[in-house]
Amino acid sequence: MKIYKSPDKVVIQGKAWQVLHLLKEYRKHFENVRDWTNAGKRK
C-alpha cells in the first residue's frame, strides 16, 4: 500500500480492506476522514 501526500489531498493506493483499516487506525489523528476515503476511491 502506498500513500501519496500533496498539499491539497492524500492519495491512498492499496486494497480496499487495507485502506479501510488504515482509516480506522488513524481516524483519531485526522479531522477529515471523508477526504481520505475519497482519495482512496479516486485512485
C-alpha distance matrix in Angstrom:
0.0 3.8 6.9 10.2 13.3 16.6 20.0 20.1 16.7 13.1 10.6 7.3 5.6 4.5 7.4 10.1 10.7 7.4 8.1 11.7 11.5 10.0 12.8 15.2 14.7 15.1 17.6 20.4 19.1 18.6 21.6 20.3 17.7 18.8 17.5 13.9 14.4 16.0 13.4 10.8 13.6 14.8 12.0
3.8 0.0 3.8 6.6 9.9 13.2 16.7 17.1 14.0 10.5 8.2 5.9 5.1 6.5 10.2 12.4 13.6 10.3 9.7 13.5 13.6 11.2 13.5 16.5 15.8 15.2 17.7 20.3 18.4 17.5 20.5 19.2 17.1 18.2 16.2 12.9 14.2 15.2 12.0 10.3 13.5 13.8 10.9
6.9 3.8 0.0 3.8 6.4 9.9 13.2 13.7 10.6 7.0 5.7 4.6 6.3 8.6 12.1 13.4 14.6 11.5 9.8 13.1 13.6 10.5 11.9 15.3 14.7 13.2 15.4 17.8 15.6 14.4 17.3 16.0 14.4 15.6 13.3 10.2 12.3 13.2 9.9 9.2 12.8 12.9 10.7
10.2 6.6 3.8 0.0 3.8 6.6 10.2 11.0 8.5 5.8 5.0 6.4 8.2 11.4 15.0 16.1 17.8 15.0 12.8 16.1 16.9 13.8 14.6 18.1 17.6 15.6 17.5 19.6 17.0 15.3 17.8 16.3 15.5 16.2 13.2 11.0 13.5 13.5 9.8 10.4 13.6 12.6 10.6
13.3 9.9 6.4 3.8 0.0 3.8 6.9 8.3 6.4 4.7 6.4 8.7 11.4 14.5 17.9 18.4 19.9 17.1 14.6 17.3 18.1 14.7 14.8 18.3 17.7 15.0 16.5 18.2 15.2 13.3 15.5 14.3 14.4 15.4 12.1 10.6 13.8 13.7 10.3 12.0 15.2 14.1 12.9
16.6 13.2 9.9 6.6 3.8 0.0 3.8 5.6 5.5 6.1 8.2 11.4 13.9 17.4 20.7 21.0 22.9 20.4 17.6 20.1 21.3 18.0 17.5 21.1 20.8 17.9 18.9 20.4 17.3 15.0 16.5 15.0 15.8 16.2 12.5 12.2 15.3 14.4 11.2 13.7 16.3 14.5 13.9
20.0 16.7 13.2 10.2 6.9 3.8 0.0 3.8 6.0 8.1 11.0 14.3 17.2 20.6 23.6 23.6 25.4 23.0 20.0 22.0 23.3 19.9 18.9 22.3 22.1 18.8 19.3 20.3 17.2 14.7 15.4 14.2 15.9 16.3 12.7 13.3 16.6 15.5 13.0 16.0 18.4 16.6 16.7
20.1 17.1 13.7 11.0 8.3 5.6 3.8 0.0 3.8 7.3 10.0 13.5 16.5 19.9 22.6 22.0 24.1 22.3 18.9 20.7 22.5 19.4 17.9 21.4 21.8 18.6 18.4 19.9 17.3 14.2 14.3 12.4 14.0 13.6 9.9 11.3 14.2 12.6 10.6 14.1 15.9 14.0 14.9
16.7 14.0 10.6 8.5 6.4 5.5 6.0 3.8 0.0 3.8 6.5 9.9 13.0 16.2 18.8 18.3 20.3 18.6 15.1 17.0 18.9 16.0 14.6 18.2 18.8 15.9 15.9 17.9 15.5 12.4 13.1 10.8 11.5 11.1 7.4 8.0 10.8 9.5 7.1 10.4 12.5 11.1 11.7
13.1 10.5 7.0 5.8 4.7 6.1 8.1 7.3 3.8 0.0 3.8 6.5 10.0 13.0 15.7 15.5 17.3 15.1 11.9 14.2 15.8 12.7 11.9 15.6 15.9 13.3 13.9 16.2 13.9 11.2 12.9 10.9 10.5 10.9 7.6 6.3 9.4 9.1 6.0 8.2 11.2 10.5 10.4
10.6 8.2 5.7 5.0 6.4 8.2 11.0 10.0 6.5 3.8 0.0 3.8 6.6 9.9 12.8 13.0 15.3 13.3 10.3 13.2 15.1 12.5 12.2 16.0 16.6 14.7 15.6 18.4 16.5 14.0 15.9 13.5 12.3 12.2 9.2 7.3 9.0 8.5 4.8 5.9 8.8 8.0 6.9
7.3 5.9 4.6 6.4 8.7 11.4 14.3 13.5 9.9 6.5 3.8 0.0 3.8 6.4 9.4 9.8 11.9 9.6 7.0 10.3 11.9 9.6 10.2 13.8 14.3 13.2 14.5 17.6 16.1 14.2 16.6 14.4 12.3 12.6 10.6 7.6 8.5 9.3 6.2 4.7 8.3 8.8 7.2
5.6 5.1 6.3 8.2 11.4 13.9 17.2 16.5 13.0 10.0 6.6 3.8 0.0 3.8 7.2 8.9 11.3 9.2 7.8 11.5 13.0 11.4 12.7 15.9 16.5 16.1 17.6 20.8 19.5 17.8 20.2 18.0 15.6 15.7 13.9 11.0 11.1 11.5 8.8 6.3 8.8 9.3 6.4
4.5 6.5 8.6 11.4 14.5 17.4 20.6 19.9 16.2 13.0 9.9 6.4 3.8 0.0 3.8 6.5 8.4 6.4 6.4 9.9 11.0 10.4 12.2 14.8 15.5 15.9 17.6 20.9 20.1 18.9 21.5 19.5 16.6 16.8 15.9 12.6 12.0 13.2 11.3 7.9 9.9 11.5 9.1
7.4 10.2 12.1 15.0 17.9 20.7 23.6 22.6 18.8 15.7 12.8 9.4 7.2 3.8 0.0 3.8 5.6 5.3 6.4 8.7 10.0 10.8 12.5 14.4 15.6 16.8 18.0 21.5 21.4 20.3 22.6 20.6 17.3 17.3 17.1 13.9 12.4 14.0 13.0 9.2 10.2 12.7 11.0
10.1 12.4 13.4 16.1 18.4 21.0 23.6 22.0 18.3 15.5 13.0 9.8 8.9 6.5 3.8 0.0 3.8 5.4 5.2 6.1 8.5 9.9 10.6 12.2 14.2 15.5 16.0 19.6 20.0 18.7 20.6 18.4 14.9 14.7 15.2 12.2 9.9 11.9 11.9 8.2 8.6 11.9 11.3
10.7 13.6 14.6 17.8 19.9 22.9 25.4 24.1 20.3 17.3 15.3 11.9 11.3 8.4 5.6 3.8 0.0 3.8 5.5 5.1 6.0 8.5 9.8 10.3 12.1 14.2 14.9 18.4 19.2 18.5 20.7 19.1 15.4 15.9 16.9 13.7 11.7 14.5 14.6 11.0 12.0 15.4 14.8
7.4 10.3 11.5 15.0 17.1 20.4 23.0 22.3 18.6 15.1 13.3 9.6 9.2 6.4 5.3 5.4 3.8 0.0 3.8 5.5 5.1 6.1 8.6 9.8 10.5 12.3 13.9 17.1 17.3 16.9 19.5 18.2 14.8 15.9 16.2 12.6 11.7 14.5 13.7 10.3 12.4 15.2 14.0
8.1 9.7 9.8 12.8 14.6 17.6 20.0 18.9 15.1 11.9 10.3 7.0 7.8 6.4 6.4 5.2 5.5 3.8 0.0 3.8 5.4 5.1 6.2 8.6 9.9 10.6 11.7 15.2 15.1 14.1 16.5 14.8 11.4 12.3 12.4 8.9 8.0 10.9 10.1 7.0 9.4 12.3 11.7
11.7 13.5 13.1 16.1 17.3 20.1 22.0 20.7 17.0 14.2 13.2 10.3 11.5 9.9 8.7 6.1 5.1 5.5 3.8 0.0 3.8 5.4 5.0 6.1 8.6 10.0 10.1 13.8 14.6 13.8 15.7 14.2 10.4 11.4 12.7 9.6 8.0 11.5 11.9 9.1 10.8 14.2 14.4
11.5 13.6 13.6 16.9 18.1 21.3 23.3 22.5 18.9 15.8 15.1 11.9 13.0 11.0 10.0 8.5 6.0 5.1 5.4 3.8 0.0 3.8 5.4 5.0 6.2 8.6 9.8 12.9 13.8 14.0 16.4 15.8 12.2 14.1 15.3 11.9 11.2 14.8 14.7 12.0 14.2 17.4 17.1
10.0 11.2 10.5 13.8 14.7 18.0 19.9 19.4 16.0 12.7 12.5 9.6 11.4 10.4 10.8 9.9 8.5 6.1 5.1 5.4 3.8 0.0 3.8 5.4 5.1 6.1 8.2 11.2 11.2 11.2 14.2 13.7 10.6 12.9 13.3 9.7 10.2 13.6 12.9 10.7 13.8 16.3 15.8
12.8 13.5 11.9 14.6 14.8 17.5 18.9 17.9 14.6 11.9 12.2 10.2 12.7 12.2 12.5 10.6 9.8 8.6 6.2 5.0 5.4 3.8 0.0 3.8 5.5 5.3 5.5 9.1 9.6 8.9 11.2 10.4 7.0 9.5 10.5 7.4 7.7 11.4 11.4 10.0 12.6 15.3 15.7
15.2 16.5 15.3 18.1 18.3 21.1 22.3 21.4 18.2 15.6 16.0 13.8 15.9 14.8 14.4 12.2 10.3 9.8 8.6 6.1 5.0 5.4 3.8 0.0 3.8 5.6 5.3 8.4 10.1 10.4 12.4 12.4 9.2 11.8 13.6 10.9 10.7 14.5 15.0 13.4 15.6 18.6 19.1
14.7 15.8 14.7 17.6 17.7 20.8 22.1 21.8 18.8 15.9 16.6 14.3 16.5 15.5 15.6 14.2 12.1 10.5 9.9 8.6 6.2 5.1 5.5 3.8 0.0 3.8 5.8 7.6 8.7 10.2 13.0 13.7 11.1 14.3 15.4 12.4 13.2 16.9 16.6 15.1 18.0 20.6 20.6
15.1 15.2 13.2 15.6 15.0 17.9 18.8 18.6 15.9 13.3 14.7 13.2 16.1 15.9 16.8 15.5 14.2 12.3 10.6 10.0 8.6 6.1 5.3 5.6 3.8 0.0 3.8 5.4 5.3 6.6 9.7 10.8 8.9 12.4 13.0 10.4 12.1 15.4 15.0 14.3 17.4 19.5 19.7
17.6 17.7 15.4 17.5 16.5 18.9 19.3 18.4 15.9 13.9 15.6 14.5 17.6 17.6 18.0 16.0 14.9 13.9 11.7 10.1 9.8 8.2 5.5 5.3 5.8 3.8 0.0 3.8 5.5 5.5 7.4 8.4 6.4 10.1 11.5 9.7 11.0 14.3 14.7 14.4 16.9 19.2 20.1
20.4 20.3 17.8 19.6 18.2 20.4 20.3 19.9 17.9 16.2 18.4 17.6 20.8 20.9 21.5 19.6 18.4 17.1 15.2 13.8 12.9 11.2 9.1 8.4 7.6 5.4 3.8 0.0 3.8 5.7 7.3 9.8 9.2 12.8 14.1 12.8 14.5 17.5 17.8 17.9 20.6 22.6 23.5
19.1 18.4 15.6 17.0 15.2 17.3 17.2 17.3 15.5 13.9 16.5 16.1 19.5 20.1 21.4 20.0 19.2 17.3 15.1 14.6 13.8 11.2 9.6 10.1 8.7 5.3 5.5 3.8 0.0 3.8 6.6 9.3 9.3 13.1 13.3 11.9 14.5 17.1 16.7 17.2 20.2 21.7 22.3
18.6 17.5 14.4 15.3 13.3 15.0 14.7 14.2 12.4 11.2 14.0 14.2 17.8 18.9 20.3 18.7 18.5 16.9 14.1 13.8 14.0 11.2 8.9 10.4 10.2 6.6 5.5 5.7 3.8 0.0 3.8 5.7 6.3 9.8 9.7 8.9 11.7 13.9 13.7 14.7 17.5 18.8 19.7
21.6 20.5 17.3 17.8 15.5 16.5 15.4 14.3 13.1 12.9 15.9 16.6 20.2 21.5 22.6 20.6 20.7 19.5 16.5 15.7 16.4 14.2 11.2 12.4 13.0 9.7 7.4 7.3 6.6 3.8 0.0 3.8 6.2 8.9 9.3 10.0 12.3 14.0 14.6 16.1 18.4 19.5 21.1
20.3 19.2 16.0 16.3 14.3 15.0 14.2 12.4 10.8 10.9 13.5 14.4 18.0 19.5 20.6 18.4 19.1 18.2 14.8 14.2 15.8 13.7 10.4 12.4 13.7 10.8 8.4 9.8 9.3 5.7 3.8 0.0 3.8 5.4 5.7 7.2 9.2 10.5 11.4 13.3 15.1 16.1 18.0
17.7 17.1 14.4 15.5 14.4 15.8 15.9 14.0 11.5 10.5 12.3 12.3 15.6 16.6 17.3 14.9 15.4 14.8 11.4 10.4 12.2 10.6 7.0 9.2 11.1 8.9 6.4 9.2 9.3 6.3 6.2 3.8 0.0 3.8 5.4 5.1 6.4 8.7 9.9 10.8 12.6 14.4 16.2
18.8 18.2 15.6 16.2 15.4 16.2 16.3 13.6 11.1 10.9 12.2 12.6 15.7 16.8 17.3 14.7 15.9 15.9 12.3 11.4 14.1 12.9 9.5 11.8 14.3 12.4 10.1 12.8 13.1 9.8 8.9 5.4 3.8 0.0 3.8 5.4 5.1 6.2 8.5 9.9 10.7 12.2 14.7
17.5 16.2 13.3 13.2 12.1 12.5 12.7 9.9 7.4 7.6 9.2 10.6 13.9 15.9 17.1 15.2 16.9 16.2 12.4 12.7 15.3 13.3 10.5 13.6 15.4 13.0 11.5 14.1 13.3 9.7 9.3 5.7 5.4 3.8 0.0 3.8 5.4 5.1 6.0 8.6 9.9 10.4 12.7
13.9 12.9 10.2 11.0 10.6 12.2 13.3 11.3 8.0 6.3 7.3 7.6 11.0 12.6 13.9 12.2 13.7 12.6 8.9 9.6 11.9 9.7 7.4 10.9 12.4 10.4 9.7 12.8 11.9 8.9 10.0 7.2 5.1 5.4 3.8 0.0 3.8 5.5 5.1 6.2 8.7 10.0 11.3
14.4 14.2 12.3 13.5 13.8 15.3 16.6 14.2 10.8 9.4 9.0 8.5 11.1 12.0 12.4 9.9 11.7 11.7 8.0 8.0 11.2 10.2 7.7 10.7 13.2 12.1 11.0 14.5 14.5 11.7 12.3 9.2 6.4 5.1 5.4 3.8 0.0 3.8 5.4 5.1 6.3 8.7 10.6
16.0 15.2 13.2 13.5 13.7 14.4 15.5 12.6 9.5 9.1 8.5 9.3 11.5 13.2 14.0 11.9 14.5 14.5 10.9 11.5 14.8 13.6 11.4 14.5 16.9 15.4 14.3 17.5 17.1 13.9 14.0 10.5 8.7 6.2 5.1 5.5 3.8 0.0 3.8 5.4 5.1 6.1 8.9
13.4 12.0 9.9 9.8 10.3 11.2 13.0 10.6 7.1 6.0 4.8 6.2 8.8 11.3 13.0 11.9 14.6 13.7 10.1 11.9 14.7 12.9 11.4 15.0 16.6 15.0 14.7 17.8 16.7 13.7 14.6 11.4 9.9 8.5 6.0 5.1 5.4 3.8 0.0 3.8 5.5 5.2 6.7
10.8 10.3 9.2 10.4 12.0 13.7 16.0 14.1 10.4 8.2 5.9 4.7 6.3 7.9 9.2 8.2 11.0 10.3 7.0 9.1 12.0 10.7 10.0 13.4 15.1 14.3 14.4 17.9 17.2 14.7 16.1 13.3 10.8 9.9 8.6 6.2 5.1 5.4 3.8 0.0 3.8 5.6 5.9
13.6 13.5 12.8 13.6 15.2 16.3 18.4 15.9 12.5 11.2 8.8 8.3 8.8 9.9 10.2 8.6 12.0 12.4 9.4 10.8 14.2 13.8 12.6 15.6 18.0 17.4 16.9 20.6 20.2 17.5 18.4 15.1 12.6 10.7 9.9 8.7 6.3 5.1 5.5 3.8 0.0 3.8 5.7
14.8 13.8 12.9 12.6 14.1 14.5 16.6 14.0 11.1 10.5 8.0 8.8 9.3 11.5 12.7 11.9 15.4 15.2 12.3 14.2 17.4 16.3 15.3 18.6 20.6 19.5 19.2 22.6 21.7 18.8 19.5 16.1 14.4 12.2 10.4 10.0 8.7 6.1 5.2 5.6 3.8 0.0 3.8
12.0 10.9 10.7 10.6 12.9 13.9 16.7 14.9 11.7 10.4 6.9 7.2 6.4 9.1 11.0 11.3 14.8 14.0 11.7 14.4 17.1 15.8 15.7 19.1 20.6 19.7 20.1 23.5 22.3 19.7 21.1 18.0 16.2 14.7 12.7 11.3 10.6 8.9 6.7 5.9 5.7 3.8 0.0
